[in-house]
Amino acid sequence: MPIYEYICNDCGQAFDKLLFSAATTAKVACPHCGSKKTTKQLSTINVGSSTPEPCKACPAPGPTGTCPAGGMCSQF
């Protein structure tokens, strides 16, 4: 079952959704505002690094400037 990344065209919230079929054409509702005006995003792979990267999405990064959630922010 593939996981797809979406962005809401109304509120701008990014989210991902586990779908049972890659061929589904049904619109996915935004979990934040409920709008069905969503757009599937191009997914990229995540390659690990031994050096932590600063998180640009966190409103309050940790003391080392890295994401306190280990890069798994709720903003993604």
GISUL-V442981 format. One record per run of one state. SS is the DSSP state (H for helix, E for strand, - for the rest). FROM is the first residue (numbers start at 0). LEN is the number of residues. Records with the same first field share a line. If there is no record, write none. Layout:
BEGIN
SS = FROM-LEN ; FROM-LEN
END
This chain:
BEGIN
- = 0-2 ; 8-5 ; 18-19 ; 40-13 ; 54-11 ; 66-10
E = 2-6 ; 13-5 ; 37-3 ; 53-1 ; 65-1
END
